[in-house]
Amino acid sequence: MSNHHQLFWRRLSRQKSAAIGASIVLFFIFTAMFAPVIATYDPRQADISSRLQGWSVNHFFGTDKVGRDVFSRVVYGSRISIKIGLIAMTFSISVGTLFGTIAGYYGGRLENVIMRLMDMMLALPSILLAMVIVTILGRGLTNAIIAVSIVYIPQYARILRGSVLEVREQDYVMATRAIGAGDFWILRKSILPNCLAPLIVQATLGIGTAILDAAGLSFLGLGAEIGEPEWGAMLSENRSLIRIAPWAVMMPGIAIFLTVLGFNLLGDALRDVLDPKLET
């Protein structure tokens, strides 16, 4: 392991928020991976005779208005939420990196067109833009994931453009260009590897935000269908029960809160560790 990597892990280990955030994230990833083993009931199986039961040995988080086990639904909901966050982040980073790299490296009129398009997308609040996209594409969890993915492309594009603008003027890039290396080689070997730090931080923070926005779309009836074990849909379906069966609303809400908190804590820690101003 290089000295740079050792320094990175040493700094990260000193961040308490990194340990807490990573623990929360790993807990939900583990829950998502082993949901069939952890869940005690079929998350979609209704049992009217057991409706609106409180916390008990048989139903750890109680049951909802049609008798479904809330614990099992929250456990399976972690699968959907983690999948949403990872897919949205991967798509947003891929497209945003492409646009940001082209804009930052080539500049000129092409840069102006790309960045004005990104500015237009950023002019609308993310959840509002996602609602517009879902309205155009149609309701459903798949379209909600697509909408959330598109919404965050401008953030990654702006980050990459700024990083590329800074790195492309460095001496080692100029030297690589002077010996006749092509644009693709320069971007792949000299520029992009040195633009990863801010991208990693934003990606970690972006997963939590994507999960939150997807849950918001489902809560508004634009994402997962009612009945699906998705945290936002569970909140929407049971919000009328907040007084008589608060557990049916509290538990998916707490799951959303903890998941987003975990990714945010981890992202903040990575930002502190990867901040170039802290280099010694």
C-alpha positions in Angstrom: 0.0 0.0 0.0 1.4 3.4 -1.0 2.1 6.2 1.5 -0.7 8.2 -0.1 -3.2 5.4 0.6 -1.9 4.9 4.1 -2.3 8.6 4.8 -5.9 8.4 3.5 -6.9 5.5 5.7 -5.2 7.0 8.7 -7.1 10.3 8.3 -10.3 8.4 7.6 -9.9 6.3 10.8 -9.7 9.5 12.8 -13.1 10.7 11.7 -15.8 9.6 14.1 -18.4 10.5 11.6 -16.9 8.1 9.1 -17.1 5.2 11.5 -20.7 6.0 12.4 -21.8 6.6 8.8 -20.0 3.5 7.5 -21.6 1.4 10.2 -25.1 2.6 9.3 -24.5 2.1 5.6 -23.1 -1.3 6.0 -26.0 -2.3 8.3 -28.5 -1.4 5.6 -26.5 -3.0 2.9 -26.3 -6.2 5.0 -30.1 -6.0 5.6 -30.8 -5.6 1.9 -28.5 -8.5 1.0 -30.1 -10.9 3.5 -33.7 -9.6 3.5 -35.2 -13.1 2.9 -33.4 -14.4 5.9 -34.0 -11.5 8.2 -37.7 -10.8 7.4 -40.1 -12.8 9.5 -43.1 -12.6 7.0 -43.9 -12.1 3.4 -43.9 -8.3 3.0 -46.8 -8.4 0.6 -48.9 -10.9 2.5 -52.0 -9.3 4.1 -53.8 -10.8 7.1 -56.9 -8.8 8.1 -57.2 -10.7 11.4 -53.9 -9.2 12.5 -54.4 -5.6 11.3 -53.1 -2.7 13.3 -51.4 -4.7 15.9 -48.7 -3.0 18.0 -45.2 -4.0 18.7 -45.0 -7.6 19.8 -42.8 -10.8 19.7 -44.7 -11.9 16.6 -44.6 -8.5 14.9 -41.5 -6.5 15.9 -42.7 -3.3 14.3 -46.4 -4.0 14.4 -48.7 -4.5 11.5 -50.4 -2.0 9.0 -54.0 -1.5 8.1 -54.3 -4.8 6.1 -52.2 -6.9 8.6 -48.9 -6.9 6.8 -45.8 -7.1 9.0 -44.2 -3.7 9.1 -40.8 -5.1 10.1 -40.6 -7.4 7.1 -41.7 -4.5 4.8 -39.0 -2.2 6.2 -36.4 -4.9 5.7 -37.4 -5.5 2.1 -37.7 -1.8 1.6 -33.9 -1.5 2.2 -33.4 -3.5 -1.0 -35.4 -1.1 -3.1 -33.9 2.1 -1.5 -30.3 0.9 -1.8 -30.9 -0.1 -5.4 -32.4 3.3 -6.2 -29.4 5.1 -4.7 -26.8 3.0 -6.4 -28.5 3.0 -9.9 -29.2 6.8 -9.7 -25.7 7.6 -8.6 -24.1 5.4 -11.2 -26.1 6.9 -14.1 -25.7 10.5 -12.9 -22.0 10.1 -12.5 -21.5 8.5 -15.9 -23.5 11.1 -17.8 -22.3 14.0 -15.6 -18.7 13.0 -16.0 -19.0 12.8 -19.7 -20.6 16.3 -20.0 -18.3 17.9 -17.5 -15.2 16.4 -19.0 -16.1 17.5 -22.5 -17.1 21.0 -21.3 -14.0 21.5 -19.2 -11.4 20.1 -21.6 -12.6 21.4 -24.9 -14.2 24.7 -23.8 -15.5 27.2 -26.3 -19.1 27.0 -27.7 -19.5 23.4 -26.8 -18.8 24.2 -23.1 -21.3 27.1 -23.2 -24.1 24.9 -24.7 -23.5 22.1 -22.1 -23.2 24.3 -19.1 -26.3 26.5 -20.0 -28.3 23.3 -20.3 -27.0 22.2 -16.8 -27.9 25.7 -15.4 -31.4 25.3 -16.8 -31.8 22.0 -15.0 -30.4 23.4 -11.8 -32.9 26.3 -11.9 -35.7 24.0 -10.7 -35.7 22.3 -7.3 -34.6 18.7 -7.6 -37.9 17.2 -6.4 -39.9 19.5 -8.7 -37.8 18.6 -11.8 -38.1 14.9 -10.9 -41.9 15.3 -10.7 -42.0 16.9 -14.1 -39.9 14.1 -15.6 -42.0 11.4 -14.0 -45.1 13.1 -15.3 -43.7 12.9 -18.8 -42.5 9.3 -18.5 -45.4 8.0 -16.5 -45.7 6.8 -12.9 -43.8 3.9 -11.6 -40.6 3.0 -9.7 -38.5 2.5 -12.8 -39.4 6.0 -14.1 -38.9 7.5 -10.7 -35.3 6.1 -10.7 -34.7 7.5 -14.2 -36.1 10.9 -13.0 -33.8 11.0 -10.0 -30.8 10.0 -12.1 -31.4 12.8 -14.6 -32.0 15.4 -11.9 -28.4 15.0 -10.4 -26.5 15.0 -13.7 -25.8 18.8 -13.5 -24.2 18.5 -10.1 -21.6 16.0 -11.3 -21.1 17.8 -14.6 -20.3 21.1 -12.8 -17.9 19.3 -10.4 -16.0 17.6 -13.2 -15.9 20.7 -15.3 -14.3 22.7 -12.5 -11.8 20.0 -11.7 -10.9 19.5 -15.4 -10.4 23.2 -15.9 -7.9 23.2 -13.0 -6.1 20.0 -13.8 -5.7 20.6 -17.6 -3.3 23.5 -16.9 -0.9 21.5 -14.7 2.6 20.9 -15.9 2.3 17.1 -16.1 -0.7 17.5 -18.4 1.1 20.0 -20.6 4.1 17.7 -20.8 1.9 14.8 -21.8 0.4 16.9 -24.6 3.8 18.1 -25.7 5.1 14.6 -26.4 2.2 14.0 -28.7 -0.4 12.1 -26.6 -3.9 12.2 -27.9 -6.9 13.7 -26.1 -8.3 10.4 -25.0 -5.0 9.3 -23.5 -4.5 12.6 -21.7 -8.1 12.5 -20.3 -7.9 8.9 -19.2 -4.3 8.9 -17.8 -3.6 12.4 -16.6 -6.8 14.3 -16.0 -9.7 12.1 -14.8 -7.6 10.2 -12.2 -6.8 13.5 -10.6 -10.5 14.6 -10.6 -11.8 11.7 -8.6 -11.7 13.1 -5.0 -14.6 15.6 -5.3 -16.5 13.1 -7.4 -16.3 10.4 -4.7 -17.5 12.8 -2.1 -20.4 14.0 -4.1 -21.3 10.4 -5.1 -21.5 9.3 -1.4 -23.7 12.3 -0.5 -25.7 11.8 -3.7 -26.8 8.2 -2.8 -28.6 9.5 0.3 -30.2 12.3 -1.6 -31.4 10.0 -4.4 -32.9 7.7 -1.8 -34.7 10.6 -0.2 -36.0 12.0 -3.5 -37.2 8.6 -4.6 -39.0 8.2 -1.3 -40.6 11.6 -1.8 -41.8 10.7 -5.3 -43.4 7.5 -3.9 -45.0 9.4 -1.1 -46.6 11.7 -3.7 -47.8 8.7 -5.6 -45.4 9.1 -8.5 -42.9 6.3 -7.6 -43.5 2.8 -6.2 -47.0 1.5 -6.4 -49.1 1.3 -3.2 -48.6 -2.1 -1.7 -44.9 -2.3 -2.6 -42.5 -2.5 0.3 -40.9 0.8 -0.5 -40.3 3.2 2.4 -41.9 6.3 0.7 -44.9 4.3 -0.5 -45.3 2.9 3.0 -45.4 6.4 4.4 -48.0 7.5 1.9 -50.2 4.5 2.4 -50.2 4.7 6.2 -50.1 8.5 6.8 -53.7 8.5 7.8 -52.9 6.1 10.7 -50.4 8.4 12.4 -52.7 8.7 15.4 -54.0 5.2 15.8 -51.0 3.2 14.5 -48.0 5.5 14.6 -45.6 2.5 14.2 -46.7 2.0 10.6 -45.5 5.5 9.8 -42.6 5.9 12.2 -40.6 2.8 11.2 -40.2 3.5 7.4 -39.6 7.1 8.3 -36.8 6.2 10.7 -35.3 3.8 8.1 -35.2 6.7 5.5 -33.7 9.0 8.1 -31.0 6.6 9.2 -30.0 5.6 5.7 -29.7 9.2 4.5 -27.8 10.1 7.7 -25.4 7.3 7.2 -24.5 8.3 3.7 -24.3 12.0 4.7 -21.9 11.3 7.6 -19.7 9.2 5.4 -19.7 11.8 2.7 -18.8 14.6 5.1 -15.9 12.5 6.5 -14.6 11.8 3.0 -14.8 15.5 2.1 -12.7 16.4 5.2 -10.2 13.6 4.4 -9.9 14.4 0.7 -9.7 18.1 1.1 -6.5 19.1 -0.7 -6.0 22.0 1.8 -5.4 19.4 4.5 -2.4 17.9 2.6 0.9 18.0 4.4 
